[in-house]
Amino acid sequence: MYIVKITRAMLNEKNLPNYFWAKVVAIVVYIMNQTPTMVIHGMIFEEKFTCKKPNVSHLGVFGCIAYMHVLNEKILKLNPKADKCIFIGYSLELKGYKCFNLYIQKLQMNKNVVSDEMVS
């Protein structure tokens, strides 16, 4: 129930349509797994098993505007080198970020993403 409440709040806060619910649930669970818990004395689960703190510098603000690098093969001479998108989450299969590309209306994964965390 807790995950559903956070998912609803995140979707409503960023005015995103409900068809993103599965992506939001995945990011909520991912962030919960990176959060210390009192059950194991303020440690993160990964820290408990590996005895070292995980790197959380890659965490970003959900729903913020991001700019995803376009491959050189797809760039014409005067076209922009980045597409505007919405930051949706993290890829568990590949090292990178999941973003919803606003130009092609499609979810894409890329590790070359720059986000503007103050704009959503």
Phi, psi and omega in degrees: 000324180297318180295321180295318180296316180293319179300313179299316181296318181293318178297316181290322181297321183262005179054043179265149179292157184293344180288355173272005188302320182294321178294322181290320176300318180298318180289326177297314179294320178300314180291322177299324179287345178261007184254134178298149180230147181287341180300324178245040172060048175074019179255162172272147183305315180299321179296323180297321184272328183259348181064023173217148182288135177285156178278120180245019182290343181277351182294138181233177181273121180297136175081004179281163177285134179227160179238118184260129181297134177266138180299145183301329181293335184263359182264126170273169191307314185254005179284155178295154181267003179218146176258142177282134181213176177249127179290121184252324182172203186242143177276128177270339180278316182240160176281111181166190184240151174260128180225146175266112182286121183285337181283315183257001179054051184215147177279131181228156176243138181199147177265350178262080182230134174243126183251147175255091190290349179271350183242134176229000000 
